Amino acid sequence: MIEDLTFIAQISIKSSVAVLLATVGGIINERSGVLNLGIEGMMLVGALAGFAAGHFTGSPLLAVAAGALAGGMLSLVHAFFTIGLRSNQVLSGLALTILGTGLANFLGRPLIGQTGVRIRQLPVPYLADIPVIGDILFNQSPFAYAAYLLVPLAWFVLFQTRTGLILRAVGEDARSADVAGVNVPLTRTLSVFVGGLFAGLAGTYLSLSYTPGWKETMTGGQGWIAIAMIIFCFWNPLLAFFGALLFGGLTALQFFFQATSMDLIPSYVLKMLPYLLTIGVLVMVSASSKRRKSASPADLGVPFYREL
Amino acid sequence: MIRIEKRIQPLRYQGIFAATSAVVIAFVVGCAIFAGLGVNPLTAYAAMGKGVFSSADAFSEVLVKATPLIFTGLAVATAAVMMLWNIGAEGQLVWGGICAAGAALFLFPQTQPWLLIPLVLTASALGGMVWALIPALLKAKLRVNEILTTLLLNYVAIIYMEHLFYGPWRDPAGFGFPGTAQIPEAAQLLRFAGTRISLGFPLALLCAVMLYYLLYKSVWGYQVRVIGKELRAARYAGFNVTGKILAVMALSGAFAGMAGMVEVCGIHYRLQTGLAVGYGYDGIIVAWLAGLNPLVVPFTAILLGALFVGGEQLQSVLGLPSTISLILEGALLFGLFTGQTLVRYTVTISGRSKEVS
């Protein structure tokens, strides 16, 4: 029984890393007032770039850097159009997902079925020896450890530093921030870029660690789930742990039922659950709309420009 | 540094200007990709063009591809006119397909064609409608963001469809292939002489015209457009916004559902994997490229259809993955944004920005 639970908990964390990274990136991004619906596309491009770099260079480090950077580069397209040309943020995000999916499918065609670098589970010395907890938390991929550090770091930067204050000010009231001398377009561009880096990293985790290899549409909607989780955790990186674990937990249950061939719930219902649950979560958050309104950056989705 | 200034008056013919710039920019992006791959862009575009225009047969395939795209384009446009985002046309299309196949195979298998086809069409429209009403209700009653709910429901619909044709609906005589049995001949849409163009195409055109009259020539449509443009004014005028959200999304879902029907009854003749290939998402591009005008939707759908057929040609002639059409689709949208900006603003790119004092 304990073993089963440990197994489920370990897989839960393993399955939640990508959503967690993408969610936190999205939070940084949206806190500055820019909505980016292109996370799914950036994750796919990141997954492909990471896998390809690993395949051709054999270096895990280069692979991770390439994956994250690819996500960041693609996000700059969104930044250029929404911040530079004032295009509709919803449409531009959708276009980014279409473009990213297209790029990844097109460039990745020759890499389907190839092998590349794998980043395996790496038990942390001493910590992994703690009974139960050690196995759950510290017998994971290095990506998970990176997430353990990056998520609190993101929270710290956003809420405890001057940089974070400026970023949030831009997201809450761009006009006032501008009057106070903040470079609004630059701040927004940088936070969109950081969001892209996180999404790229999330994709890289999938193609190097979680399900090593390149497969078209291998993100399976995790980018969209991340966008829902941003709302669910009220734009707070620390709460993103819970949102991502919710998704990871359901995925783990799916594995568990499959592994033990229990027929309690039909497998297609299990497959639907993460998506249905995400919708459920959105409904729940909307029901408490007061808190959501106060948590949401006031200028989210509002383009900024000095009109003479 | 980019400097953007508002034009005193927007350029004339904004829609045409924006759409043209979309095509031009997508063309240039395509050139860059081909050149990057070491293929002469002219050779590549010639191959695409040849694939589309070389024969009446080739061009008929464009209209085959355009048929579901018109429906999904109308679906997206219907919702977008009211500033609702229906990103769920894919899932609604799938439900349309499920209902069409189900009605033809199990509900009314022995019916005459003149009765069966309308029944199947109604079933598919209802299927798409019900699936679209879920996010619509959540939006209208609880203000749940419809972008995410419509999109997430796509995954659910596809998983359910796969369950059906891998499981309970699988053709017992199908040698284990995933897919239902063939639908009865009475439910198959009539095809035009020797081509794969079915009755679905004129039906799609008819829907486009009807939607135009509904949106632009009726009081109901006027109210919908006012809600889309100025929600507060509409509320002040006492328009029933909640009811409109439900009605508009239902109509939108019905169009997407019919896209599923014309695919199942006009092309595949069964429910199988080829149904969810992204026409729902393509509908977003079709609709916005058409400036949300239902009468323009068929033209942009044909343009996209030509892009797909040309892309397939690239694969067979030059060995380039046909997924290049997806990149060009993205480029079309970003090109459209560029055009939309140029219509309203002047853009100057200079080395140094001059501070406005």
Interface residues (C-beta under 8 A of the other chain):
Chain A: L37 V77 F81 G84 L85 R86 S87 N88 V90 L91 S92 L94 A95 L96 I98 L99 G100 T101 G102 L103 N105 F106 R109 G220 G221 W224 I225 I227 A228 I231 P266 Y268 K271 M272 Y275 L276 T278 I279 L282 V283 S286 A287 S289 Y305 R306 E307 L308
Chain B: I2 I4 E5 K6 W85 I87 L138 L142 R143 V144 N145 I147 L148 T149 L151 L152 L153 Y155 V156 I159 Y160 E162 H163 G167 Y281 I284 I285 W288 P321 T323 I324 S325 L326 I327 L328 E329 G330 A331 L333 F334 F337 T338 Q340 T341 Y345 V347 V356
